[in-house]
Every structure is written in C-alpha cells, then in structure tokens.
Amino acid sequence: MNKKDTFLRRWLRGEVEFSALLAEPVYPTPEEAVPYEPKENKHVAIRTLRRSRTGYRAAVTVLCIVFALFMLLVIGNLPQYGAADAPTVNEVPQRYVEQGMEETGAVNSVAGMILDYRAFDTLGESFVLFTATCAVTLLMCAAPGKKKEEHVFEAEVVRYDNDPIVRTVCKLVIPIILMFGIYVVLNGHISPGGGFSGGAIMASALIIYAIVWGEDKASRTIPKKAISLITLCALAFYACSKTYSFFTGANHIHSIISPGTPGRIFSAGLILPLNVAVGFVVCCTMYSFYMYFRRGEL
Amino acid sequence: MTIFRILLLTGLLVCAIATACTKKPMQAVIIYMAYSVIMSVVWILLESPDLAITEAAVGAGVTSILFFLTLRQLNLIDRDQKKKKDEEQEGEHE
C-alpha cells in the first residue's frame, strides 16, 4: 500500500483520465452568449479618448524636456574642447598625429586612420552595406521574371527625358557629378573625402540618370550582372589586401607595398586601391537601393 | 562669424522641431533635407570636411530619395493634388 498517492503513481495505475483534455471544448451557442453592451455611452467614450490623448501629449512633452535637460547636463560635464586632461588625450591620437603620415603615407590623416590603422572596422562597414543590400533585395525584390506592378495612374507617369530643360541640364550635370565623385575617391588620401563620400556622390549621379531617362534604360546601361560582379570583386579585393597587410604586420615581415612620397597620387600604399574598392561598393549599394525601391529589380 | 554660427544653429533647431511637428510626411522629408544641408555647413565649421561631403551626399541626397520612393510606394505623396487632377479630368470628360 502506497502512502503517498502522487500523480505519477496514479498515472501508472491507470487511474488518470486524459480523455477529458482531448474532448471538444463546449462553447456557448450564439443564443446563449450575452450580447456586448457598452457600459458607458458614446460621449463618455469620446471624452475618455480625448482625455487620454491630452495625457499622452503631456507625458511626451514632459519626457522630451527631461531627456533634453539630461543631455544638456551631460554636455555640460564634458571636458573642454582641446583640454589637455581630457580622457581622449593618450598615446593613440598622439601616434596618429605624429607618425601617421610617415607610417601610412597619407596626407589626409582620417584616411590613414580608417584605411590603415583601423582597416578592419572599415571592412566590417563594407560588409554591413553588403548585408543591407541583401536585406533590401529580399524585402523589395519582385518575383523573378515578373516586374513589380505599378499601382500608379498612367497620367501621373512623367517622362522627364522629353523635357528639353531637364534633359539638357542633366546631360551637363551628370558627367560633372560623376567626375567629382571619382576625384573625391582618387584623392581620398590627399584631400578630404574618400571611398564612402565619393561613392555616394557617384551613386547620386547614377540615380539622377535613372530618374530622368527611366529605370528600364538605366538597367540596360548598367546591367545587373555588372553591379553584382563589381561589388563582389571590390569586397574580395578589400578582404585579400587587408589579409596580406595584417599577415605581414603581425608577423613583422616587411611589406612589399611602400608608403611612397606623401602628397603624390600614387602614394600611401594600399589606401588608394582600398578607397577605390570602398567607393565601388558604396556606389553600387546606393544605386541598387534606389532600383529595388523603385521597380523591384536591378 | 559668431552671428553666422548662431543663425546656422538656430536654423538647425527650427528644422529639427519642424520635422517632428509637420503633419504631412512629404513636407517632413523636405524639411529634413534642409536640416541635412545646414548640418553639412556646420560640419565644415567644425573643421571636418569629410563628414560635410558625406552629409551632403547621403543625408540630403540619397536618404531623402529613398524616403520619397517609400512615400510613393505607400501612396502618401500629393493625395490632394491627385484628387484634384482626377476631378478635373472627370469634368473634362463630361
């Protein structure tokens, strides 16, 4: 005889009934169910809604003011600009400022930092952009072989390339914007700019082209395969060249690539080709964002 | 120079508040573009031309174009004008 009559023992003896759980639950029939009756009348409900909206607005205002005050307090406690006892003044920026040009060969010390000392960060950023393109492709892509249906009225579609003013101005402006973007990319190690900003400028020129001459013509001019190939090659080149420089740097092997004379176009070692690679990745990413948002395919 | 800075920062603040307070999304995007342009000038004053170029190209250019495209997909651009156009066209047909 068991002293404790636990659930397990009862189950082992076969006394537990599970069939009740499997049975159909009994719902009240519609006739039996009590019809919904609002306890308060309509005016009371509207008043409550209005009151809650006022309360919501008041709460938002109070929260905004509190957070603004908090941020101002934090800013007030920041060390003064250029103060010698600021926590950012240590050996890292000192090294960047004193030996950056010598070691990287880049006059633009920002380019030297992001593409030489901290190139691994920039590689991660390029892959973030690439991942963003993949996500946009998954979200916005139309079914293969089928164009996204335009839910826009026919009268609303404006053909900009029939407009002489728009056409002439764009013909003049697009090459200049492209040239400026290429200049910013190629001079990234000498003057302000670099791969990201130059790539964005080039992409804006391509987007203007796509807006004015239509997405179909743009996708014929810049084929889908070219965009994928350029992005892939640029990312692979970036990864390979940085692997090489990390390998030589970590093992104290003298790299073949010399920093060169600072200030020349062909100087700064790997920074110039890396800038070009980043510029291509950014340009292709922005342009394909536009195309995916606009028509669902490249 | 100080007056110029104060003007720029005031414009920045006005644009930021106006972006949050406008009712129409189209107007909010346009004010946001103005905010980006002012911000790029502020970056130049803060001696970081790199960021100024990027802000002008990405903030004022590409981001707002993507916003416009999204608004267009959601049919939120110029709803009133479209209605007016439709009414006019109906009037012409009649």
Interface residues (C-beta under 8 A of the other chain):
Chain A: N108 V110 H151 V152 F153 A155 E156 V184 P192 G193 G194 F196 S197 A200 I201 A203 S204 I207 M286 F289 Y290 F293 R294
Chain B: P49 D50 A52 I53 T54 A57 V58 G61 V62 I65 L66 L69 T70 R72 Q73 N75 K82 K85 Q89
